[in-house]
Amino acid sequence: MAPHAVLFVEHVDTAPVHTLGPALQAHPDFPGGVNVEFVQRLGPVRLRQCTFERGSGGTLACGTGAAVAVAAARAARQVVGETITVELRGGSLRVVGDSVALAIEGPAHTVFTGETALPE
């Protein structure tokens, strides 16, 4: 699994995702890059998240990032309960579990299909 950095922000919509995300990915503390999760607390069982993913940039959703965001929010005592809803640009996920074993529940949507020729 890729390393993740979680930043709690006042508002995801105004967070410096496209400037701070690449800066953290290039930081020497993350020599292989890092997925950067910008997380806003909406309430005791709800978060909003935006991800700047290593190798991809801004993404519509990141399931592992949602789980990491919940784990970090629990450690910071920002959320409580076994099920936390995480709102992402691509839709909402539920992160279930209250220990190191977390499950992600939510819809999956195809956002791209394609074909390519591989060299022989």
C-alpha positions in Angstrom: 0.0 0.0 0.0 1.2 3.5 -0.8 2.0 5.8 2.1 -0.6 8.4 3.0 -0.3 11.9 4.5 -3.5 13.2 6.1 -4.0 17.0 6.5 -7.1 18.3 8.4 -8.4 21.4 6.7 -11.3 23.8 7.4 -12.8 23.4 4.0 -11.8 20.8 1.4 -13.1 23.0 -1.4 -10.6 25.8 -0.7 -7.7 23.6 0.4 -4.4 24.0 -1.6 -4.8 20.5 -3.1 -3.0 21.2 -6.4 -0.1 23.1 -4.8 0.5 21.4 -1.5 -0.2 17.9 -2.8 2.7 18.0 -5.3 4.9 19.7 -2.8 4.4 17.0 -0.3 4.9 14.3 -2.9 8.3 15.8 -3.7 9.3 16.2 0.0 12.4 14.2 1.1 10.5 12.6 3.9 8.5 10.7 1.2 11.2 9.4 -1.2 8.7 7.2 -3.1 5.9 9.8 -3.1 2.8 9.9 -1.0 -0.9 10.1 -1.4 -2.1 13.3 0.3 -5.5 13.3 1.9 -7.2 16.7 2.6 -9.8 16.0 5.2 -12.6 18.2 6.6 -14.7 17.1 9.6 -18.4 17.5 9.0 -19.5 15.9 12.2 -18.9 13.1 14.6 -19.7 10.4 12.0 -19.0 12.3 8.7 -15.9 13.5 6.9 -15.3 15.1 3.5 -12.0 14.2 1.7 -10.1 15.2 -1.4 -7.1 13.2 -2.5 -4.0 14.1 -4.4 -2.7 10.7 -5.4 0.9 9.9 -6.2 1.3 9.2 -9.9 -2.2 10.4 -10.7 -2.8 13.9 -9.2 -6.3 14.8 -8.1 -8.7 11.9 -8.1 -12.4 11.5 -7.7 -12.1 8.9 -4.9 -9.5 6.9 -3.0 -10.8 4.0 -0.9 -7.6 3.4 1.0 -7.4 7.2 1.5 -10.9 7.2 3.0 -9.8 4.4 5.5 -6.6 6.3 6.4 -8.6 9.5 6.9 -11.0 7.8 9.3 -8.1 6.2 11.2 -6.4 9.6 11.5 -9.6 11.3 12.5 -10.2 8.7 15.2 -6.7 9.1 16.5 -7.3 12.9 16.7 -10.7 12.2 18.3 -12.6 14.0 15.5 -15.0 11.2 14.8 -16.6 8.4 16.9 -18.6 5.3 16.1 -18.0 2.1 14.1 -19.3 3.5 10.8 -18.0 6.8 9.4 -19.2 8.2 6.1 -16.6 9.9 3.9 -17.8 12.2 1.2 -15.5 12.2 -1.9 -15.8 14.0 -5.2 -16.9 10.7 -6.8 -19.5 9.8 -4.2 -19.6 8.7 -0.6 -18.0 5.7 1.1 -18.7 4.1 4.5 -15.7 3.0 6.5 -16.7 0.3 9.0 -14.7 -0.9 11.9 -13.2 0.6 15.0 -9.8 -1.0 15.1 -6.9 -1.6 12.7 -9.2 -3.8 10.6 -11.4 -1.4 8.5 -13.8 -2.2 5.6 -14.9 0.1 2.9 -18.4 0.0 1.6 -19.9 1.9 -1.3 -20.6 1.8 -5.0 -18.0 1.2 -7.7 -18.4 2.9 -11.1 -16.4 2.4 -14.3 -14.9 5.8 -15.3 -12.8 4.6 -18.2 -12.4 1.7 -20.5 -9.9 1.3 -23.3 -7.6 -0.9 -25.3 -4.0 -0.8 -26.1 -1.6 -2.8 -28.2 1.4 -4.3 -26.3 4.7 -4.7 -28.0 5.5 -8.3 -28.8 
